[in-house]
Amino acid sequence: MKIQNYMEEVVADELEILLSERDDVCKCQKCRYDMMVWALNRLPPKYVITDRGRLYTKLKEQEIQFKADVVKELTRAINFVAKNPKH
């Protein structure tokens, strides 16, 4: 068994969607990681270890507030990193 922060998957997937809609920011791997880390540090972790826990967390992901929180933090992360690139 492996402990995993499911929020990492959610943030990575949502970041790809948000970046596909933007042409005004750097999309190199370093900037992508910086954006993910920035957002993950401001979102609550969702640790899972079993398939059942993963399924429960995936269901919670469908809630509107959950998705809104992720999009909000990622948007802030994209804007922050775009203004302060570290590459």
C-alpha atoms as a printed R data frame, in Angstrom:
   type eleno elety resid chain resno       x      y       z
1  ATOM     1    CA   MET     A     1   0.000  0.000   0.000
2  ATOM     2    CA   LYS     A     2   1.056  3.536  -0.671
3  ATOM     3    CA   ILE     A     3  -0.107  6.763   0.939
4  ATOM     4    CA   GLN     A     4  -1.026  9.353  -1.648
5  ATOM     5    CA   ASN     A     5  -2.265 12.919  -1.538
6  ATOM     6    CA   TYR     A     6  -5.130 12.689  -4.022
7  ATOM     7    CA   MET     A     7  -5.201 16.487  -4.227
8  ATOM     8    CA   GLU     A     8  -1.984 16.310  -6.292
9  ATOM     9    CA   GLU     A     9  -3.849 14.508  -9.089
10 ATOM    10    CA   VAL     A    10  -6.761 16.914  -8.936
11 ATOM    11    CA   VAL     A    11  -4.473 19.954  -9.092
12 ATOM    12    CA   ALA     A    12  -2.360 18.513 -11.926
13 ATOM    13    CA   ASP     A    13  -5.422 17.684 -14.021
14 ATOM    14    CA   GLU     A    14  -7.110 21.021 -13.420
15 ATOM    15    CA   LEU     A    15  -3.881 22.936 -14.090
16 ATOM    16    CA   GLU     A    16  -3.659 21.392 -17.559
17 ATOM    17    CA   ILE     A    17  -7.207 22.529 -18.309
18 ATOM    18    CA   LEU     A    18  -6.584 26.066 -17.073
19 ATOM    19    CA   LEU     A    19  -3.259 26.414 -18.895
20 ATOM    20    CA   SER     A    20  -4.825 25.254 -22.157
21 ATOM    21    CA   GLU     A    21  -6.986 28.386 -21.978
22 ATOM    22    CA   ARG     A    22  -4.059 30.759 -21.420
23 ATOM    23    CA   ASP     A    23  -1.468 31.989 -23.916
24 ATOM    24    CA   ASP     A    24  -0.018 34.694 -21.696
25 ATOM    25    CA   VAL     A    25   1.950 32.523 -19.226
26 ATOM    26    CA   CYS     A    26   5.024 30.327 -19.388
27 ATOM    27    CA   LYS     A    27   4.118 26.631 -19.465
28 ATOM    28    CA   CYS     A    28   7.575 25.123 -18.937
29 ATOM    29    CA   GLN     A    29   7.851 22.235 -16.471
30 ATOM    30    CA   LYS     A    30   9.458 24.403 -13.771
31 ATOM    31    CA   CYS     A    31   6.615 26.941 -13.913
32 ATOM    32    CA   ARG     A    32   4.008 24.171 -13.926
33 ATOM    33    CA   TYR     A    33   5.557 22.648 -10.798
34 ATOM    34    CA   ASP     A    34   5.740 26.059  -9.134
35 ATOM    35    CA   MET     A    35   2.052 26.618  -9.874
36 ATOM    36    CA   MET     A    36   1.117 23.206  -8.497
37 ATOM    37    CA   VAL     A    37   3.158 23.650  -5.327
38 ATOM    38    CA   TRP     A    38   1.784 27.142  -4.748
39 ATOM    39    CA   ALA     A    39  -1.798 25.858  -5.005
40 ATOM    40    CA   LEU     A    40  -1.186 22.634  -3.042
41 ATOM    41    CA   ASN     A    41   0.263 24.601  -0.144
42 ATOM    42    CA   ARG     A    42  -3.036 26.496   0.092
43 ATOM    43    CA   LEU     A    43  -5.440 23.588  -0.378
44 ATOM    44    CA   PRO     A    44  -6.251 20.917   2.209
45 ATOM    45    CA   PRO     A    45  -4.576 17.567   1.510
46 ATOM    46    CA   LYS     A    46  -6.766 14.568   0.694
47 ATOM    47    CA   TYR     A    47  -4.728 11.511   1.647
48 ATOM    48    CA   VAL     A    48  -5.888  8.109   0.464
49 ATOM    49    CA   ILE     A    49  -4.494  4.626   0.863
50 ATOM    50    CA   THR     A    50  -7.236  2.309  -0.372
51 ATOM    51    CA   ASP     A    51  -9.315  2.102  -3.519
52 ATOM    52    CA   ARG     A    52 -12.368  2.761  -1.376
53 ATOM    53    CA   GLY     A    53 -10.818  5.964  -0.010
54 ATOM    54    CA   ARG     A    54  -9.855  6.996  -3.521
55 ATOM    55    CA   LEU     A    55 -13.428  6.460  -4.732
56 ATOM    56    CA   TYR     A    56 -14.880  8.440  -1.812
57 ATOM    57    CA   THR     A    57 -12.473 11.308  -2.463
58 ATOM    58    CA   LYS     A    58 -13.228 11.237  -6.183
59 ATOM    59    CA   LEU     A    59 -16.929 11.588  -5.354
60 ATOM    60    CA   LYS     A    60 -16.170 14.598  -3.122
61 ATOM    61    CA   GLU     A    61 -14.307 16.102  -6.076
62 ATOM    62    CA   GLN     A    62 -17.622 16.385  -7.907
63 ATOM    63    CA   GLU     A    63 -18.947 18.878  -5.357
64 ATOM    64    CA   ILE     A    64 -19.128 22.416  -6.715
65 ATOM    65    CA   GLN     A    65 -17.315 24.040  -3.778
66 ATOM    66    CA   PHE     A    66 -14.424 21.563  -3.991
67 ATOM    67    CA   LYS     A    67 -13.856 22.344  -7.657
68 ATOM    68    CA   ALA     A    68 -14.307 26.087  -7.095
69 ATOM    69    CA   ASP     A    69 -11.634 26.064  -4.374
70 ATOM    70    CA   VAL     A    70  -9.163 24.230  -6.614
71 ATOM    71    CA   VAL     A    71  -9.790 26.530  -9.587
72 ATOM    72    CA   LYS     A    72  -9.512 29.628  -7.386
73 ATOM    73    CA   GLU     A    73  -6.152 28.618  -5.921
74 ATOM    74    CA   LEU     A    74  -4.780 27.480  -9.264
75 ATOM    75    CA   THR     A    75  -5.805 30.740 -10.904
76 ATOM    76    CA   ARG     A    76  -4.038 32.641  -8.147
77 ATOM    77    CA   ALA     A    77  -1.008 30.353  -8.545
78 ATOM    78    CA   ILE     A    78  -0.873 30.864 -12.317
79 ATOM    79    CA   ASN     A    79  -1.038 34.640 -11.917
80 ATOM    80    CA   PHE     A    80   1.601 34.652  -9.156
81 ATOM    81    CA   VAL     A    81   4.072 32.469 -11.043
82 ATOM    82    CA   ALA     A    82   3.473 34.385 -14.282
83 ATOM    83    CA   LYS     A    83   4.538 37.577 -12.492
84 ATOM    84    CA   ASN     A    84   7.425 35.892 -10.626
85 ATOM    85    CA   PRO     A    85   8.921 33.141 -12.823
86 ATOM    86    CA   LYS     A    86  11.887 31.301 -11.262
87 ATOM    87    CA   HIS     A    87  13.368 29.813 -14.432
